[in-house]
Amino acid sequence: MYSPLELQNTHSKPPSNIEILDGGMGVSEKTYSNQEALEKLKKTRHSLSENCAGLFVLLLGGVTISNPLPVFGSIPALGYQLKKLQKTSQIVLNMERILAEFATNNVIVTPQLDVPDNGTLDLFVRFPDPPKKAVFTIGFRSNGHSTLFFSEEKQALCVRRKRGGLKQWNINLFQRFALQEYWLRKNQVEIFGTSSRDKNRSAVKVLVLTGNTKIGKHADHLYTEVGSLRVLMVKNRVSLFVIEEDQLIQFLRSWLEK
């Protein structure tokens, strides 16, 4: 079920413009700009915001009195657009933070990489410069007001809400992260770098919990030290670091400095 790649970690740095191959767009060599990617993402956020506003107006509009069917049809559409808007806003915010924090590290941040049959990778972050090069694949996830636990018995990530028992996360995130990296390595390997060593460098896979989804208390052996940061690291064929959103910058900084 998993790719044969057992992924891991290293570090790098960012200029605003870098020569890479954009395999996803089917384009040959071009100059990649962090700022251009960020501005494109902000335009997507703006469009989603306008879509949500339009659907909300439709829900409240008096025209629905004579024919309520369009209103009922717009409710799930609004929910879907709001969810996309929230995720895009999270990616924009964290991409801005990374670019600001590591402005002198030549960091390259690629947002929202679509992977067929395996969703979208929220952020691909590469630090290309010595002495410590590194690649990070980062996914943002929320599961409402809940607490995340790793079940060693089930070898799976689970969530517990205030009312209710422990339920397995509806997506196998170990498999998702592994297959996303595997696909990118086969189809867009240039984003890993240009040298053979760069292209073979495993990615540090990071699950970032957002909103009201928090990390529960685990057994000591499931934690590892990344610099001064104590981080939950769980394994199911691949290693997955689990942090909360306000720890992301410290985690990246600590990794580069360790």
Beta strands, then each sheet from edge to edge (+ up, - down):
strand 1: 17-21
strand 2: 29-33
strand 3: 108-114
strand 4: 120-127
strand 5: 134-141
strand 6: 146-151
strand 7: 156-161
strand 8: 166-168
strand 9: 204-209
strand 10: 213-215
strand 11: 223-226
strand 12: 229-235
strand 13: 239-244
sheet 1: 1+ 2-
sheet 2: 3+ 4- 5+ 9+ 13+ 12- 11+
sheet 3: 8+ 7- 6+ 10+
end
